[in-house]
Amino acid sequence: MGRCNDCGECVPQCPHQALQIVDGKVVWNAVVCEQCDTCLKRCPQHATPMAQSMSVDEVLSHVRKAVLFIEGITVSGGEATTQLPFVVALFTAIKNDPQLRHLTCLVDSNGMLSETGWEKLLPVCDGAMLDLKAWGSECHQQITDAIISRLSAASVCWQSAVSWRNCVCW
């Protein structure tokens, strides 16, 4: 998925008028949006104007509103570990908050994070879902143009740290 460059191509395409240009920026109105993804389909950047930048405190505010109905959170979308400092800060805040510390913290990943990155994440992460595109290295490289050895290093890191207690591969 690309990043919105505020070109405005999506604005007239939205069948629900959930988008507008304000001060040169595409602004999304969540209240009237029907999640039809027309904006994403029409965007030359393959971006979504629904993406939002949020602070850890803003995310925690949303989590607190839902805490009675959830057992944990999973960060995903694109590759969540590319935002490693944010994910570590979010999971740390959850683990340190008396109202939220019972929630599990999971990450959906392609597994390409370095071993050093996993070492930063593991102390505050309860599990990972590793999205394996193929098990064999040749097939994996054809599909993803990435070498599976790095992913294997991630799985070894997880195995040694948590005995695969919460690592799901699909």
Backbone as CSV, one residue per row, in Angstrom:
resi,resn,N_x,N_y,N_z,CA_x,CA_y,CA_z,C_x,C_y,C_z
1,MET,0.851,-1.171,0.000,0.000,0.000,0.000,0.895,1.231,0.000
2,GLY,0.517,2.183,-0.810,1.284,3.416,-0.903,0.886,4.424,0.162
3,ARG,1.553,5.540,0.132,1.274,6.631,1.071,0.517,7.726,0.324
4,CYS,-0.536,8.226,0.922,-1.336,9.287,0.320,-0.473,10.527,0.107
5,ASN,-0.524,11.065,-1.115,0.221,12.300,-1.401,-0.727,13.494,-1.552
6,ASP,-1.980,13.315,-1.131,-2.988,14.377,-1.132,-3.267,14.934,-2.522
7,CYS,-3.196,14.068,-3.539,-3.461,14.529,-4.906,-4.939,14.860,-5.112
8,GLY,-5.821,14.249,-4.310,-7.245,14.534,-4.391,-8.009,13.732,-5.427
9,GLU,-7.354,12.830,-6.138,-8.034,12.018,-7.165,-9.205,11.230,-6.579
10,CYS,-9.096,10.827,-5.333,-10.118,9.996,-4.703,-11.360,10.788,-4.295
11,VAL,-11.211,12.068,-4.060,-12.296,12.870,-3.491,-13.569,12.821,-4.337
12,PRO,-13.521,13.119,-5.643,-14.765,13.073,-6.416,-15.271,11.649,-6.665
13,GLN,-14.426,10.656,-6.437,-14.804,9.262,-6.674,-15.579,8.645,-5.512
14,CYS,-15.509,9.247,-4.351,-16.148,8.670,-3.165,-17.669,8.741,-3.296
15,PRO,-18.349,7.583,-3.341,-19.804,7.588,-3.515,-20.566,8.082,-2.283
16,HIS,-19.885,8.249,-1.162,-20.556,8.655,0.073,-20.132,10.043,0.550
17,GLN,-19.347,10.736,-0.283,-18.847,12.070,0.055,-18.150,12.087,1.423
18,ALA,-17.365,11.050,1.667,-16.640,10.946,2.935,-15.257,11.588,2.858
19,LEU,-14.911,12.121,1.688,-13.595,12.731,1.502,-13.745,14.165,1.035
20,GLN,-12.843,15.010,1.483,-12.795,16.384,1.001,-11.360,16.892,1.097
21,ILE,-11.103,17.959,0.364,-9.792,18.600,0.434,-9.911,19.781,1.395
22,VAL,-9.060,19.794,2.414,-9.020,20.888,3.385,-7.565,21.329,3.514
23,ASP,-7.318,22.582,3.185,-5.952,23.133,3.251,-4.948,22.270,2.491
24,GLY,-5.380,21.794,1.322,-4.478,21.020,0.470,-4.278,19.578,0.887
25,LYS,-5.034,19.109,1.874,-4.910,17.735,2.365,-6.232,17.001,2.181
26,VAL,-6.151,15.716,1.831,-7.345,14.886,1.762,-7.752,14.546,3.192
27,VAL,-9.006,14.853,3.527,-9.520,14.603,4.870,-10.644,13.581,4.779
28,TRP,-10.566,12.565,5.622,-11.532,11.468,5.656,-12.521,11.687,6.791
29,ASN,-13.819,11.536,6.494,-14.873,11.659,7.493,-15.362,10.253,7.837
30,ALA,-14.914,9.729,8.967,-15.240,8.362,9.372,-16.733,8.159,9.605
31,VAL,-17.438,9.211,9.971,-18.860,9.091,10.286,-19.682,8.717,9.058
32,VAL,-19.374,9.299,7.905,-20.168,9.015,6.702,-19.540,7.938,5.812
33,CYS,-18.317,7.542,6.100,-17.632,6.530,5.294,-18.317,5.172,5.451
34,GLU,-18.502,4.486,4.336,-19.120,3.157,4.340,-18.095,2.040,4.151
35,GLN,-16.798,2.387,4.187,-15.716,1.403,4.052,-15.807,0.605,2.743
36,CYS,-16.204,1.267,1.670,-16.350,0.587,0.378,-15.019,0.437,-0.357
37,ASP,-14.002,1.156,0.085,-12.653,1.124,-0.497,-12.573,1.657,-1.923
38,THR,-13.584,2.406,-2.357,-13.519,3.028,-3.683,-12.310,3.948,-3.763
39,CYS,-12.028,4.653,-2.693,-10.875,5.570,-2.679,-9.578,4.811,-2.937
40,LEU,-9.436,3.673,-2.324,-8.231,2.865,-2.501,-8.131,2.336,-3.929
41,LYS,-9.258,1.917,-4.473,-9.276,1.379,-5.840,-8.959,2.456,-6.879
42,ARG,-9.334,3.697,-6.600,-9.148,4.795,-7.555,-7.829,5.543,-7.382
43,CYS,-7.150,5.319,-6.295,-5.940,6.083,-5.981,-4.756,5.647,-6.839
44,PRO,-4.102,6.584,-7.531,-2.927,6.229,-8.323,-1.741,5.792,-7.455
45,GLN,-1.760,6.117,-6.169,-0.695,5.710,-5.234,-1.020,4.397,-4.524
46,HIS,-2.218,3.863,-4.774,-2.708,2.678,-4.052,-2.649,2.919,-2.544
47,ALA,-3.086,4.110,-2.159,-3.073,4.516,-0.751,-4.504,4.645,-0.253
48,THR,-4.650,4.731,1.031,-5.963,4.964,1.608,-5.946,6.251,2.423
49,PRO,-6.911,7.111,2.205,-6.995,8.326,3.020,-7.491,8.027,4.434
50,MET,-7.880,6.779,4.679,-8.366,6.406,6.007,-7.234,6.154,6.995
51,ALA,-6.009,6.016,6.494,-4.866,5.806,7.386,-4.672,7.044,8.247
52,GLN,-4.379,6.819,9.502,-4.222,7.925,10.441,-2.924,7.770,11.220
53,SER,-2.290,8.867,11.510,-1.153,8.858,12.426,-1.705,9.058,13.825
54,MET,-1.280,8.202,14.730,-1.756,8.290,16.108,-0.582,8.148,17.061
55,SER,-0.698,8.797,18.184,0.299,8.640,19.242,-0.056,7.398,20.063
56,VAL,0.877,6.953,20.880,0.607,5.829,21.779,-0.584,6.169,22.673
57,ASP,-0.640,7.373,23.203,-1.752,7.771,24.074,-3.091,7.727,23.345
58,GLU,-3.100,8.121,22.074,-4.350,8.066,21.302,-4.795,6.623,21.095
59,VAL,-3.862,5.735,20.807,-4.211,4.320,20.653,-4.729,3.772,21.982
60,LEU,-4.048,4.090,23.065,-4.485,3.618,24.382,-5.889,4.109,24.715
61,SER,-6.227,5.306,24.301,-7.568,5.835,24.527,-8.614,4.961,23.835
62,HIS,-8.328,4.553,22.603,-9.246,3.663,21.877,-9.316,2.289,22.547
63,VAL,-8.177,1.785,22.976,-8.136,0.473,23.633,-8.942,0.512,24.929
64,ARG,-8.794,1.570,25.702,-9.533,1.684,26.969,-11.049,1.654,26.750
65,LYS,-11.511,2.254,25.658,-12.950,2.259,25.361,-13.467,0.854,25.075
66,ALA,-12.593,-0.020,24.589,-13.006,-1.371,24.211,-12.561,-2.437,25.203
67,VAL,-11.869,-2.061,26.261,-11.196,-3.032,27.130,-12.140,-4.088,27.716
68,LEU,-13.392,-3.766,27.929,-14.338,-4.749,28.470,-14.728,-5.814,27.449
69,PHE,-14.421,-5.571,26.185,-14.867,-6.462,25.125,-13.734,-7.190,24.411
70,ILE,-12.504,-6.941,24.796,-11.367,-7.533,24.092,-10.444,-8.253,25.070
71,GLU,-9.663,-9.173,24.528,-8.690,-9.906,25.336,-7.264,-9.534,24.973
72,GLY,-7.109,-8.742,23.914,-5.774,-8.340,23.511,-5.822,-7.473,22.275
73,ILE,-4.633,-7.069,21.841,-4.533,-6.294,20.611,-3.493,-6.942,19.707
74,THR,-3.698,-6.770,18.426,-2.744,-7.231,17.427,-2.409,-6.054,16.532
75,VAL,-1.127,-5.779,16.367,-0.724,-4.746,15.418,-0.428,-5.439,14.098
76,SER,-0.994,-4.888,13.042,-0.829,-5.482,11.720,-1.019,-4.395,10.678
77,GLY,-0.915,-4.789,9.439,-1.130,-3.848,8.349,0.186,-3.409,7.759
78,GLY,0.338,-3.624,6.475,1.644,-3.377,5.881,2.611,-4.323,6.557
79,GLU,3.611,-3.815,7.157,4.504,-4.597,8.018,4.673,-3.800,9.293
80,ALA,3.968,-4.228,10.329,3.931,-3.480,11.590,5.314,-3.279,12.194
81,THR,6.218,-4.224,11.975,7.535,-4.096,12.607,8.394,-3.007,11.972
82,THR,7.953,-2.427,10.853,8.689,-1.278,10.311,8.494,-0.049,11.197
83,GLN,7.519,-0.127,12.080,7.267,0.927,13.065,7.675,0.423,14.454
84,LEU,8.812,-0.269,14.519,9.234,-0.951,15.743,9.251,-0.063,16.988
85,PRO,9.827,1.132,16.962,9.815,1.947,18.189,8.392,2.225,18.689
86,PHE,7.467,2.451,17.760,6.084,2.702,18.158,5.467,1.446,18.766
87,VAL,5.658,0.304,18.114,5.074,-0.950,18.605,5.622,-1.281,19.991
88,VAL,6.921,-1.151,20.169,7.527,-1.419,21.482,6.962,-0.456,22.526
89,ALA,6.842,0.814,22.183,6.293,1.804,23.126,4.834,1.491,23.464
90,LEU,4.055,1.103,22.463,2.644,0.768,22.691,2.514,-0.448,23.596
91,PHE,3.217,-1.521,23.261,3.136,-2.734,24.068,3.649,-2.488,25.486
92,THR,4.700,-1.697,25.622,5.238,-1.361,26.947,4.202,-0.597,27.757
93,ALA,3.538,0.356,27.123,2.506,1.138,27.813,1.356,0.241,28.270
94,ILE,0.970,-0.709,27.432,-0.111,-1.634,27.801,0.316,-2.494,28.988
95,LYS,1.522,-3.024,28.929,2.013,-3.894,30.009,2.179,-3.135,31.329
96,ASN,2.400,-1.820,31.258,2.595,-1.014,32.465,1.317,-0.371,32.988
97,ASP,0.223,-0.509,32.269,-1.034,0.124,32.659,-1.882,-0.875,33.460
98,PRO,-2.234,-0.558,34.706,-3.008,-1.491,35.530,-4.337,-1.917,34.903
99,GLN,-4.967,-1.042,34.130,-6.246,-1.371,33.493,-6.079,-2.236,32.253
100,LEU,-4.895,-2.220,31.657,-4.700,-2.882,30.367,-3.724,-4.051,30.403
101,ARG,-2.978,-4.205,31.475,-1.875,-5.176,31.472,-2.321,-6.617,31.254
102,HIS,-3.607,-6.918,31.429,-4.097,-8.280,31.187,-4.251,-8.586,29.693
103,LEU,-4.204,-7.570,28.853,-4.380,-7.766,27.413,-3.141,-8.410,26.792
104,THR,-3.373,-9.339,25.876,-2.246,-9.899,25.134,-1.853,-8.917,24.039
105,CYS,-0.579,-8.879,23.747,-0.030,-7.999,22.716,0.608,-8.874,21.645
106,LEU,0.025,-8.860,20.458,0.500,-9.686,19.358,0.918,-8.823,18.181
107,VAL,1.812,-9.361,17.362,2.243,-8.668,16.154,2.066,-9.612,14.971
108,ASP,1.541,-9.074,13.892,1.413,-9.780,12.620,2.607,-9.342,11.787
109,SER,3.457,-10.287,11.393,4.710,-9.913,10.746,5.061,-10.843,9.597
110,ASN,5.836,-10.312,8.663,6.385,-11.166,7.611,7.658,-11.856,8.093
111,GLY,8.086,-11.555,9.307,9.234,-12.209,9.911,10.579,-11.665,9.500
112,MET,10.602,-10.616,8.708,11.865,-10.105,8.182,12.578,-9.142,9.136
113,LEU,12.018,-8.910,10.296,12.673,-8.070,11.291,13.993,-8.721,11.702
114,SER,15.000,-7.920,11.924,16.309,-8.454,12.322,16.226,-9.095,13.707
115,GLU,17.204,-9.916,14.009,17.249,-10.544,15.326,17.321,-9.485,16.426
116,THR,18.062,-8.421,16.183,18.147,-7.315,17.146,16.774,-6.690,17.369
117,GLY,16.012,-6.540,16.285,14.659,-6.002,16.400,13.761,-6.903,17.227
118,TRP,13.831,-8.217,16.965,13.025,-9.161,17.746,13.414,-9.101,19.218
119,GLU,14.701,-8.937,19.489,15.155,-8.863,20.883,14.572,-7.643,21.595
120,LYS,14.330,-6.573,20.870,13.700,-5.387,21.455,12.208,-5.615,21.688
121,LEU,11.589,-6.363,20.797,10.145,-6.571,20.849,9.729,-7.681,21.814
122,LEU,10.507,-8.739,21.892,10.126,-9.911,22.679,9.740,-9.639,24.133
123,PRO,10.425,-8.764,24.850,10.058,-8.564,26.255,8.638,-8.043,26.473
124,VAL,8.049,-7.416,25.484,6.709,-6.846,25.651,5.679,-7.463,24.716
125,CYS,6.075,-8.444,23.934,5.189,-9.063,22.943,4.833,-10.479,23.387
126,ASP,3.538,-10.794,23.373,3.085,-12.113,23.810,3.070,-13.145,22.699
127,GLY,3.176,-12.704,21.466,3.164,-13.660,20.369,3.242,-12.976,19.030
128,ALA,3.499,-13.793,18.022,3.599,-13.275,16.659,2.897,-14.221,15.711
129,MET,2.325,-13.645,14.691,1.786,-14.420,13.582,2.716,-14.155,12.412
130,LEU,3.507,-15.155,12.050,4.447,-14.999,10.949,3.766,-15.422,9.661
131,ASP,3.684,-14.511,8.738,3.006,-14.725,7.461,3.999,-15.312,6.459
132,LEU,4.096,-16.632,6.452,4.988,-17.312,5.517,4.280,-17.481,4.184
133,LYS,4.880,-16.987,3.124,4.278,-17.120,1.795,4.555,-18.497,1.213
134,ALA,5.661,-19.101,1.619,6.015,-20.446,1.169,7.032,-21.010,2.149
135,TRP,7.051,-22.318,2.325,7.966,-22.929,3.266,9.353,-23.118,2.661
136,GLY,9.411,-23.551,1.430,10.693,-23.775,0.778,11.356,-22.470,0.382
137,SER,12.695,-22.407,0.517,13.393,-21.146,0.274,13.304,-20.688,-1.175
138,GLU,13.384,-21.601,-2.133,13.323,-21.204,-3.547,11.949,-20.641,-3.897
139,CYS,10.914,-21.331,-3.472,9.546,-20.868,-3.740,9.281,-19.543,-3.018
140,HIS,9.734,-19.432,-1.782,9.548,-18.198,-1.018,10.205,-17.018,-1.723
141,GLN,11.408,-17.227,-2.238,12.122,-16.142,-2.913,11.419,-15.755,-4.214
142,GLN,10.868,-16.737,-4.935,10.138,-16.426,-6.170,8.905,-15.581,-5.878
143,ILE,8.217,-15.904,-4.818,6.975,-15.201,-4.486,7.244,-13.819,-3.900
144,THR,8.227,-13.728,-3.008,8.417,-12.495,-2.239,9.647,-11.688,-2.629
145,ASP,10.525,-12.276,-3.410,11.807,-11.664,-3.759,12.650,-11.406,-2.504
146,ALA,12.420,-12.210,-1.477,13.186,-12.104,-0.232,13.723,-13.483,0.130
147,ILE,14.846,-13.500,0.773,15.472,-14.760,1.161,14.905,-15.216,2.500
148,ILE,14.510,-16.473,2.562,13.839,-17.002,3.749,14.772,-17.142,4.950
149,SER,16.083,-17.078,4.755,17.001,-17.279,5.881,16.777,-16.249,6.987
150,ARG,16.436,-15.037,6.627,16.175,-14.010,7.643,14.931,-14.377,8.434
151,LEU,13.931,-14.884,7.718,12.716,-15.307,8.374,13.011,-16.491,9.283
152,SER,13.868,-17.387,8.832,14.261,-18.523,9.660,14.954,-18.042,10.924
153,ALA,15.771,-17.000,10.800,16.439,-16.433,11.978,15.409,-15.904,12.965
154,ALA,14.344,-15.289,12.449,13.281,-14.795,13.323,12.616,-15.951,14.047
155,SER,12.363,-17.042,13.333,11.702,-18.178,13.969,12.600,-18.820,15.022
156,VAL,13.903,-18.881,14.770,14.837,-19.418,15.763,14.866,-18.516,16.989
157,CYS,14.864,-17.207,16.754,14.847,-16.239,17.852,13.607,-16.453,18.710
158,TRP,12.459,-16.606,18.067,11.216,-16.841,18.799,11.269,-18.166,19.536
159,GLN,11.768,-19.187,18.858,11.804,-20.513,19.464,12.641,-20.498,20.736
160,SER,13.786,-19.876,20.683,14.647,-19.854,21.861,14.074,-18.970,22.961
161,ALA,13.345,-17.939,22.596,12.835,-16.997,23.595,11.555,-17.472,24.263
162,VAL,10.665,-18.042,23.496,9.350,-18.361,24.051,8.903,-19.783,23.746
163,SER,9.802,-20.603,23.288,9.473,-21.985,22.959,8.242,-22.081,22.064
164,TRP,8.102,-21.126,21.170,6.985,-21.098,20.218,5.630,-21.086,20.909
165,ARG,5.564,-20.576,22.118,4.306,-20.640,22.860,3.179,-19.924,22.144
166,ASN,3.496,-18.868,21.448,2.447,-18.090,20.795,2.869,-17.640,19.408
167,CYS,3.500,-18.488,18.661,3.917,-18.117,17.314,3.133,-18.952,16.317
168,VAL,2.373,-18.295,15.490,1.557,-18.972,14.496,2.103,-18.639,13.124
169,CYS,2.311,-19.641,12.312,2.761,-19.412,10.938,1.631,-19.785,9.996
170,TRP,1.388,-18.925,9.011,0.407,-19.258,7.982,0.841,-18.726,6.668
